[in-house]
């Protein structure tokens, strides 16, 4: 069976100085054998071939391949302020550029080969597309190759040769194929095996690739020894014939130094043993080291041998102090997550280390010493108005430095804080974790860090707690106003309590409860509470006399709450306020006559307007001073570049609330916009938010960033689902959603109503023709739904259609299942078309549905989670079907007989239903639909009658004049 993997290919581009460079492909494999190159490695191809790279070293290797592409190197090392691009072949001719370039390449290549060595990933050399990869495959050595130098004294001079010790085999270079990849540290290919050459610049092998040994004539021995042999022999095992060898094996001192583990990108400790003539690293495989002296034609070789028994005794002392020896024989802390933790360990055990005889070599970073002095930090806090002022002093040894100087380094995750020109201080990881949010969201002014009150949660991460006594939000003992004409359910009471607390603490709030849980009622209750907290302002005299009985000198206190809504909700909000808080005076700032209201915007408790109107009249709103600004369906401002977002954030206001069942619709950018509205700056600038949260969360599912974001926004978003508050809900909730006709629709309706009055009420004496009554009233009902139902070619739009589709869209996004009923099949077809245009899955059941298909449609809706909507005609769906998966029912138009509607509702609200059912009736305001609803209320006793749905009740004829008003 064929499989696929990532294969790394090493390619010699024949540059003058730059060594062979790696690239990566997706390769096919079979039975462990490489077959052919399939594709270049990209994010898309890796996904399509289902090759995971997360949590592996592949990601690091792929990044290295990208950095080492010739085009990438060419771009990276272009001189500044150079308009014309210089080719890489020319760049490497520049001595200074070449030095930096090669340093970069060698460092990256060493990491690359170390990772290959560690993981043994499939690798090839000079592989060609369309050729079998196994022919180019490299084996990867499991251990480094040790070079060995042989000296033989002869009468003519000295012969010397290199041998390579690999897996207990002695190899002569001239008998094998050798390709040099990197000079130092040395990586070579020997007989199709990739290996590291220990302690030797690979170029030293070049003379021996074609010959077994080199003869040094007697007259050249001194010069050759000094310039060639002595530099090499220090790190290489020597075998000598015809020379005296002096052996030494006493450890005279030992010490610890800090080195960087480039793979883990962290500091670890390297233990060094100083012998009389040589220093061995604990992690070196080297057993001996040799030196050569040449005086008076006499050659003497001094060879140092390691005393491994004594070395282990020294190493054990580090282990007793808490270190562990890793695979590279370097010393680190167990489960070391902090890259710099080893520095703190040395500070803590400095006295013990010195007492045990260790020399501590000061760590270096970019030619600067890293301080190992004791350090501490002291933080104090003072609250001023809407800000917290944070002050801090950092003590390092005898130096005291304002904490504000560290903020930029913490913000940029840079641990290296410069003390002076020669030394740096490593900022502890603990500080990075604890003060990162403070650095990200605070503003530095002089020696203080100012934190907006909105971001009070970040201060809880700063310990000790007594240094910054951050109080939780003030909690107010809320009691519903006696003027509130509603009884709050327990979860609604909690919601109002939450809004009231935020009001008292001057913090914005987003109420994001599921649709149908009463966000409007909770908001009205909070506004009523806020109104009762206001004290009359002696400087604010009533601007307008509202009625004949009020005194022009009477002082009034106005709530001055501006509520911005989609146009479809203005009427419903007005109705809800009149119903639940009739003492609040309201005005609808909409339509052509709104300009008359502009001078008096501050003389109302509540001003209702639309997003479009606010954007058009923003200058008028900016001149007013509002106490409250509330936006409903707040996803309307999700686009930060939209005019409505920019306009609404310029309205002067003290308190803000946003209402939405779906605060995040498409991406986290939606959340930023809404949080920026209620609490400006809480998530930083958008560019910061994108880099800090959006990319890590949306692209990489960064759990730490998710938790950080949640901690910032949780205090300001209250969201309850129907499932969470099920115990507080009735089994069945019903609401009426009043919609307003569009202007052309309303004009058409009024014309048709006038014609109907003339036809039906102006008839001669005698019984009314029932067919005329049914047809005429039906036509009015259809226009109220959508004019296209009576004239398919019309371009007149429907207010109800816009409201219903917005409502359904919200439910679909929330993964709710919905039954949608209408008495007109043609009406349902309009919504089917809308679903098709918006890629929404649905089922439809009408009188034309074949009997054998009904069960299949019902079952698929019940079982298939992807089907959100079920469109059903009242006649076909009244009885005989069980749709308990739906928790929402929508009645698009009222039927004469409320019993028929109850039967439809019972399709969902029946035995087997575990969710509360929310029923929403959409009624076109000032139409026959509203008259039918009012008549149903007056004729409740008829709900128990069974009336033929194909006819109209007798009382309809009796109330005909009422229907045609």
N, C-alpha and C positions, 0 to 999 in steps of 0.2 A: 504494500500500500504506500502511495506517495505522500510524503509530508513536506513541510516547508520550515525553513529556519533562516536566521540572519547569518550571513557569511561575511567575514572581513577579508578584504583583498588588499595586499600591499603592492604599490605601484611605483616604479622608478620613473620619474618624469624627466630624467636626464638634465636636471639643473646643475649649475656649476658647483654650488655648495650645499644646497638643500637636499637632505637625504630622502629616500623613498617615503611616500606618504600613504596613509590608509584611506580606504573607502569602504562602503558597506552596501550589500545587496541582499535581496531575498532570494534564497536558493532552494531548489527542490532536492529532496533526499529520498533514498529508498534503501531500507535495511542498513541504515547508518552510513551509506555512501552518498557523497555529494554528486548531484547530477548536473544541473544547468542553472545559470543565472536567469531569474524570472523577471524581477523588477528592481528598480532603485528603491531604497528604503525611504518612505515618507510616512507621515502620520496616517494618510489615507490608505496606502498600500499595506501597512502593518495591520490596520483594522480589517481590511478586506481579506487578508490572509489569516486573520485571527491569531496574530503573533503578539503576545503580551510583552511589554517592556517595562511596565511599572514594577517597582519593588525588585528590579534586577539591575546589574551593572551595564546592561545593554544601553540604557538611556544615557549613561555617562559616556560610554564608548561612541554612541551615535553623535553625541554633542562634540566629542573630540574630532570625529571624522569631518563634521561640518566646519569646525574651526580650522582644520588643517587642509581644507580644499585650496588648491592654488588660487582660485578667484577670491576666496575669503582672505587669504594671506596678502594678496595683492591689495585688497581694499583696506585691510587693517594697517598696513605699513606705508600707505601713501603719505608723502610729505604734506603738511598743512598748507593751506592757501595755494594749492596747486590746481589749476584748472584742468590741465590735461593729465589723464591717467598714465602713470609710468608702469610698464610691464614688469612682472615679477623678475624676469631674467635680467632687467636693468637694475632693479632695486638691489639685488644681491651683489651687484658690482660695487655699490657704495659701501665703504668699509664700516662706517658707523651704523648704517641701517642693517647691514649684514650681520653685525655682531648682535644687535638686539633681536633681529629676526631669527637667527639660529638659536639664540638662548631660549626664545619662546617655543620654537619648534621642538628642540631637544627636550624641554621640560614637559611639553604636552605628549610627545612620543613616549617618553619614559613612563608616564602615567598610563598611556594606552597599552603599552606592552606589559606593564605590571598587571593590569586588569585582565588581559588575555591570558597571562601566565596563571593568574588566580582562578579563572573560570574555565580555561581550556575550550573556549568557543571555537567553532570551525573557522579556519583561516587559510587563505591561499596567497601565493606570490605570483604576480603578473598573470593572473587568470584572464582569459579572453571570453567574451560573449560568444555564445553558440558552440563553445567547446566544453568537453566534459570536465567539470571542476575537479574531480578526484585526481586528475593528472597534475594539478597545480597545488594540491593540498599540502599544508605544512603540519608536521607533528609539533607539539609544543612541549619542550623539555620540562620535566617535573622538578628539576633542580638546576642551579647555575653550574657553569663550567669553570673549573679552577685551572688557571694557567700555571705552568711549571717551567722554570728556566734551568737549562743544563749548561754547566761550564766544564770545559776540558782543556787542561794545559798541555801544549805540545811544544816541540822545539821551535817551530815557526812562529808561534804566538798562542792565541786562544781561540778555541772553537766554541760557539754557543748556539743553542737551538731552543725553540719553544715546543713544549708538548702540552696537550689539553687533556685534563683529567675529567672524564664524563662518565658517571655511573660505573665507577671502578674500572673504566677502560682508558688506556692511554692512547691518545690520537696524535698523529703527526699531521700538522696542517696541510703540508704539501700533498698528502694522499687523499685529501677530501675537498669537496666543493664548498667554498666559503663566500658568503655574500655579507658585506658589512652594512647594517641598517642604521645604527647610531654609534657614534664613536665613544661618547662618555656621558652617562653610563652606557656601557657597551651592550648592544644587542646585535646578534648575528644570525644568519641562516647557515647551518652546516648540514649538508646532505639532506635537505628538505625538512630540517628540524629547526624550529625557532628557539633560541636559547640566549641567556644572559651570560656574558663573559665577566667574571668577577675581577675587580681591582686592576683592570688593565684597559688602557685606551685601545680600542679595536684596531686603530691604524698601525699599531706595533706588529700586528700579524701580517701586514701586507708583504714584507720581504720574504716571508716563509710560505706564502701560498704556492710558490714555484720551486722552492729549494728547501732542503732539509736542514741546513745549518749555514752559519756565516763564520768566516775565518777572519780574525783580526790580526794583522801583522804586528810583530813585536814593536815596531816604531810608532804604531798608532794606538797601542793599548791604553796609555794614560789618558789621552784625549777622549777616546771612545768610552772609557770607563766613566769619566766625569760627566760627559754630556748625554750619554745614552743609558748606560747600564745602571748607574747609581739611582737616577730617578725612577727606574722601573723596579729595581730589585727590592725596594722598601716594602712593597706590598705583595710580593710574589715568593712562592716557595722556590728554594734554590737547591739544586743538586750539583755538587762540585767534585771534580776529579783532578787530583794534582795540586790541591790547595789545602791550607790549614783552615779548619772551621772551629770557631770558638762559640760554645753554647751558653746561653744565659736564660734563666727562668724565674727570677725573683720579682715579685710585685712590690714596687716601691711606694705607690700611692694609687688611689682610685677616686673617681668622681662621677657626678651626674650632670648631664647637660640636656637641654630641651631641643628636641627635633620635631619637625612637622611630618605627620603621617599624611602624605598627599592624597592617598585614596580616601581616608576617613576625614581629611581636612581638619585634623585636630593635633594638638601638641601632646607628645608622649615623652617619656624619659629614656635616654640612652645611657647605659652604664659603661664607663671606660676604665680599663685597667692599664696603669702606667708601669711598664717594665723599665729596665735600665736603658735600653736602646730603642724601645718601640712601645707604642700605645695600641692596644687591641680594643675594639668595640665588642661588647658582650654579644651582640647579634651577628658578629662576623664568623663565617665558617673557617676562616684562615687559622691555621694551627701554628704556623711559624712565620717569621719575617727575617729577612737577611739584609746585611749591609756589606759593602765591599770597600776596603781601603787599599790604596796602591802607593806604596812608598819604596823608593830605592829598588825599583823593579820587583818588589816583593808584594804579592797579593795576599790579603787576609780577609776572610769572610766571617762576619759575626752573625750568628743565627740565634734569634730569640724564640724560645719555645713557650707555649702557654701552659700555665699551671691551672688546669681546669678544676682541680679539687679546691684550691684556695679561692678561685673565682666564684665557685658556687656558694661558698660560705659567705662571701661578700654580698652576692645577689640575694641570698636568703634573708639578709637583714632588711632589704627593701620590701620583700614579701611580708615579713612580720609586721611592717609598719602600714600594711594595707594595700600594697600594690599587687598587681597580677601580671604575669608574663604572657604576652600575646604571641600569636603565631610567628610574628616577625622578630621575636625575642627582644622586643622593646617592652618597657614597663608602663602600665596604665592603670587607671582605677577601674574596678569592676563596674560593668554597666554604665560606662562613662558616656553621658549624653551631652555634657557641657564640653565644648572644644577646648576650653581653657581651664578646666577643673584641676588639672595637674599642677598648675601654677599655685592655686590656692592650697593644694596639698603640701607643696614644698614650703609655703609660708608657715603652715600649721606645724610642720615637723622639722623646721630648720634647726632648732636646737638639738634634737635627737640625731639628725643626720651628721651634724658637725661633731657631736660627741662620739659617734660611731666611726669617725675618720673620713667621712665623705667630703670631697671638695665640691662645692656647688658652683658651677660655671653659670654666670648670669645669662639668661636667655636673650637672644637678639631677634630683632625684626627690622628688616630693611636698614641694617647698619646702625640701629638704635638699640640701646639697652632697655629691657623690660624690667620695670621696678618690681621688686619682691617685698616692698615694705608693707607693713600693716595699714589697713584702710578702714574707714567707717563713713557712714552718711547719717545726717540728722535732718529730718523733714518737719516743717511746721506749716500750719494752714490758717488762713483767715478768710471768712466769708464776707463779701461786700456786694450788696444788692443782688445782681444776677450773676455774680462771678465768685469763684474761689481763687484766692491768691496763694500760691504754693511757693514756699522758700525752702532752699536746701543748702547745706554746707557739706562738702566732701573733704575728709581729712585723709591725707596720704603721707605717712611718716609725720613730719613736722609742718607740712604744707596744708593750707586750707584754701579750697577752690569753690566758688559758687556753683551749685548744681546746674544752673542754667547753661553753663559752658559744655555740659555733657549731653544736653538734649539733642543737638544735631547728630551726634554720633549714635545715640540710642535710636533715634528716628531712622537713621540709615543702616542700622544693624552693624555698625562699625565698632569693634571692640577696642580699637587702638587709639587711645587718647594721648596726644602729645603733651608732655610736661615741659620740655625745653628742646633744644636742638639735638640733644644726645640721648634723651630717654623718653619712654612712653609708659603709660599705665594701661593695663588690660582691664576694661570694664567688665565686671563679673557678669556671668550669664543670669544670675539671680536678679541683678539690676535690670538687665535687658528685658526679662520677663515681667518684672513688677512695674517698671516705669514706661514700658513701650506705649501703652495707650495714652499715658500722660504726655509723652513726647509727640505722639501722632495728633492728638486732639487739643493740646494746650498751645497757648500763644506766649512766646517769651517777650517780656518787657523789662528791660534793665536786668535786675537780678531776681525777678519774679516770673512765675509761670501762671498765666491766667487760664482758668478752665470755666467754660460756660456752665451755668447751673443745669442746663439740659443734659450735660454729660456727667452728672453727679455719680453715676454708677462706676465710672473708671477709678474714682478715688477709693472705692472699697478694696481695690487690689493693692493699695499702698499700706504697708504695715510698718511699724506697729500701729494698731488702731488708735491708741491714745495720742499718737502724734497728729493724726488727722481725724478728729471726731466727726465723721460724716453721718449726719442724721438721715434717717429714712424720710420719705415723703410724709408731710403732716397729714394726719388722719382726722377728718372732721366727723362729728356725730351727726350724720345726715338723717333727717326725718322728712318723709314726703310732705309737700305743702298740702294744707287743707283745701287749697283751690285746685289741686290736681284731680281731674275728673276720671281717674282710672286707678285700679288696684294693680300695683306692680307685682309681678311674679318674683320669687326669690332671686333668680339670676338677674332679672331686670333691676331689682333693688341694688344688687351688688354692682351692676354696671353704672347706675346713677351715682352710687357712692364713689366709684372709681373716677368718674368724670368730675365730681365735686372736689375730690382730693386734688386732682390735677389743676382744677380751677384755683383752689386756694394756694397752691404752690407755684402758680404762674407757669405751668408746663403744658405744652400741647399734648393732644391725645388723639389716637386713632381707634375708633370703635369699629371692629371688623367682624362682628357676629354674623353667623349664617343668615341668609335671607329668610325672613319670616319670624325672626326672634324679637323684633320690635326695636330696632335701632332708632327709629323716629320717635317713639314714645319715650325711650330713655333720654334722648337728647332734649325733648320738650320738657321733661321733668327737671333736667339739669338747668335748662334756661330759666324755668320758673323759679328754681332755687336761687340762681344768680340774680334774678330781678329782685327778689325779696332781700338780698344782702346789700343792695345799693342804697346809699343814703342820699337824700335830696341835696343837690348842688345849689348853694345859694346864688352862685353866679350864673346858673343856667335857667333863664326865665322862659316860660312856655312861648314858643314862637308862633303858635297858631291856636285860635280858639276853635275847639272841635265841635261844640254844640252850644245851644242857646243858654244852657244852664251852668256852664263852666265859667269861672272868673278869669278874665284876661291876665290878672296878676297872680293866678295860682301857680305855685311851683310844681313842676312835674319831674319825675325821674324816669328816664327812658332806658330800657335795656340796651338798645342800639345793637342788635344782633343782625348781622348780614348772613343770610343763608343762600348759597349758590348751588344750583341744581340743574340737571338736564331739564329741558323745557317740559318733558312729559310728567315731571314730578311736582311742578309748581302747584297745580290745583290740589293734588293729594296732600301735600304738606299743609296747604291752607286749611283744608278740611280737617286734618288731624289736629292742628293747633286750635281751631275753633271747637273741636270736640273735647280735647283733653285740657286745654288751658285757655278758655274763652276770654279771660281777663287780659290776656296779652293782646295789645293792638298791633295789627299786621297790615302790610301793604304789599301788593304784587307790583314790583318794578319791572314791568314788561310792556311790550306793545308800543304803539305810536304815541300814546298819551303819557308815557313815563316821564317825559321831560318836565311835565308839570309838577312831578313829585320831587325832582332833583333838589330844590332848595330846602326841602323838609326831611331829607334822609335821616337826620339825627333826631327826629321827633316821633319815632316809632320804636316799639319794642322789637319788632322783627320786620326786616325787609327781605322779601323773597325775590330772587332774580335768577337769571340763567347764566351759564358759562359764556354763551355768545354775547349776551347783553353786557355783562361785566367787561368783557374784552373791548367791546365797542365804546362803552362809556367809562373807561377806566379813569379818565381825568376827573370825572365827577366823583367817583368813589374815593380817589386819592385825596380829595379835598375834605372828605368827611372823616370823622373819628369814631370808629366802631369799638364797642366793648367786646364783642364776640364775632368771629368769622367761622362759619361752618360750611363745609363743602360735602355734598352727598354724591355718591358714586364717584369717589375721589380718584378713581383710576382715570378720570377725564383729564387729569393734569400729569399723567405719567410721562409724557414727552417733555423733557426739560427744555427743549428748544422751541416748544410751541408758544404761540402768543398768549394762550390762556394761562400757561404756567408762569410766564414772565409777568403777566398782568396781575394775577392773583397774589403774587408775592410782593406787590407794591402797595397793597391796600393797608393803611395804618390801622392797627388793631392790637388789643391787649391779650386776648385769649383766642385759641384756635382749636377746632375739632374737625377731624376728617372722618367720614363714614364710608365704609366699603366692605362688601362681602368678599372681594377679591383684591387685596392690596398689591399682590404680585400677579400680573397677567402673563407677561411674556418673558421678562428677565428681571434681574435684581435692579436694573435701572429704574423700573417702576417704583420700587420701594424707596430708592434714594429720593426721587422727586416728591413723594408723599411725606417722607420724614423731613425733608428740607422745608416743606410747607409748615408742618406743625411745630418743628423745633429747628430753625435754621442753624446749619453748621454742625448738627449732631453727628453726621457721618462724614464730615470733612468736605472738601471740594469734590466735584464729580470725578476729576482726573485721579485724585487720591483714592476715592472710593472704587474706581474701576481697577486700579492697580492692586489695591490692598484687599479688596473683597471680591469683586465681580469675577476677575480672571481666575484667582485661586479656587473660588467656589464653583463657578459654572464650568470651567474647563478641567479642573483637577480634583474636584470634590474634596477640597481641603477641610477636614473635620475641625481643625483648630480655628480656622477662619470662620467657619459656620458658628462655632460656639462664641467666638468673640463678637460677631455681628449680633447674635441673639442676645448676648448680655447687654449690648448697647440699646437695642430697640424694645426688648421685652417690657420695660416699665412703661412704655408709651403706646403699646398696641394691646388691646383687649379683644381676644377672639374666642368665642364659644360656638361650637357646632350644635346642631339639633341633638346629636347623639349624647353630647356631654350634659345637656340640660334636660334630657328626656323626662326625668321625674318631675320637673316643674311645668311641663307642657301638657295641655289637654290632648286627648287622642286625636281630636280633629279641630283645626283652626281655620277660620274662614276670613277672608278680607276682600274688600271691593277696591279695585284699582280704576279710578276715573281717568279717562284719557280725553284729550281735546282734539277735535277735528282740525285738519289743516285748513287754511283760509279758502282755497278753491273747493275743497271737499265740503266745507260748511255752506258755501254759496250754492253748491249743487243740491245739498240736502234741503236747504230752505226752499229752493225752487220746486223740488219734488214734493215737499210737504204742502206747499200752497196748492199745487195741482191736485193733490190727494184730498185736501179739504174741499175744494170745489167739486171734486168728483163724488166723494162719499157723503159729505154733509149737505150738498146742494141738490140731492136727488129728490124727485117727486115723491109724494106719499106712497106708501107700500113698503114691503119688507126689503131690507138691504140685501143686495146680491152678495152672498158669502164669498163667492169666487173673487169678485172685485175687491172685497175687504182683504182677503188673504193675500192676493197678488200685490195690492198697493202697500199694505203694511210690510210685506216681505221685501219689497223694493227699498223701502226706507231703512229696514234693518240691514240690508246688504250695503247700501251707501255708507251707513254708519260704520260698517266693518271695513270696507274698501271699495271705492268707486269702480274699480276694475271688475267687480262682480256683476255690475249692470251694464258696463261698457268695456269689453276687453281691450279696446284700442285706446282708451283714455290714458293720458299721462298724469292724471291727478293722483297725488299721493295720499296715504292714509295715516292719520295720527296714531290710531290704534295699532296699526301694523308696526310702526316704528317702536312703540312702547313694548309691544309683546315680544318682538324679536330681541330687543335689548334685555328683557327679563329672561327669555329663554337662553340667550347667550351666556348670561351670568350663571344660570343653573348648570348649563352644559360644562362650563369651565370648572365648576365646583364638583363635577362628576355626579350630579344628581340625576335620578330617573324621573321622568315627567310624563303624565297623561295629558293630552291636549284634546279637548272636546269642542265640536262645533255642530250646529244644526245644518250647516251648509257644507257639502262635500267640496264644492268649488272653492270655499274659503280655506279648507285644509290644503288644497292643492297649491295655494299661494305660499304656504309655509313649507311644503315639500320642496318647492322650487328654491326657497331661501336656504333650506338645509343643503341641497345639492350644490348651491353656489358657495357655501361655507364649509363643505366637507364634514357635515354632521350626519351621523348614522341615525336612521329612524325606521320605524315600521308604520304602516297605515292599515286601518280596518274600517271598511264602509259597507254599505248594503250590497255593493257589487262584489265584495270579497267572497270567493267560493267557500262553501262550508268546510271542505276538507283542508283549506288553507288557514282557517282561523286558529286552530290549535297550534299549528307550526309557528304562526306569528306571535301568539301569546307566549309559547315556550321560549322562543328566541329572545324576546324582550326580557323574560324572567331570568334567563341564564347567561345571556351575552352582555358583559359589562360595557362593551363598546357602543351599544345601542342606547342612546340617551332619551330619545323622544318617541312617543307612540301617539300618532294622530288617529282619532276615533270619531266617527260621526255619532251623534246622540242616538239616532234610530238604531244603528247597528251595535252600539256598545252598551246599551242600557242594562242588559242582563246576560248571564251565562258565561262570563269570563272572569278570571281571577288574576289580578295584576298587582299583587302585594309588594313587588319590588319597588314600585313607585311610591315616593313620599311627597310628591307635589302633583296637584291637579290644577289644570288651567281650563277655565270655561271661557271660550272666546266670545260667546254671545249668549244672552239669556233666552231661555225658552219660556213659552207661555205658562207651562205647568211646572212648578218647582219640584214636583215629585219626580219628574223625568231627570232633572239635574241631580237629585239625591241618588237616584239609581246609578247615574254615571259615577258619582263620587264613591259609591259603594264598590266599584270595581277595584279600588285600591284600599279603601278603609273598610276592611272586613277581617274575619278570623284568619290568622296567619300573618297579619301585618304587624311587624315589630317596631316600626318607626312611626313617629307622629306624622300625620298627614296635613299638609298646608294646601288649602283650596283658595285660588285667586280668581275672582270674576273680573273680567275686563269690560267696563261699561263706558260707552262714548257719552260724554257729558252733553246735556241739552239735546238729547235725541230720544227716539222711541224706546231705546234700551233702558234709559233711566226711568221712563214711565213704567215699563214692564216691571222693573225692580221695585219701584214704589208700590205698584199694584200688588205684587207678590207679598209685600210686607202687610198690606191691608187685608189680604185674603189668605192668611196663614192656614186657616182651617182647610183650605183646598188641598194642602199638601198630602192629605190622606185620601184624596179622591183619585180614582184611576180614570184618566181621560184619554181618549184616542189621540195619539200624537199627530195624526194626519188632519185633525180638525182643530178649531179654536174654541175655547169655552164660550158659553153664552155671555159671560160678563164682559168679554172683550167688546162685543157689540154695544153693550150698555155704556161702556167707558170710551167709546170711539172718539168722542169730542176731546176727551182728556189726552188721548194719544196724539192728536193732531194739533195740539196747542203750539 
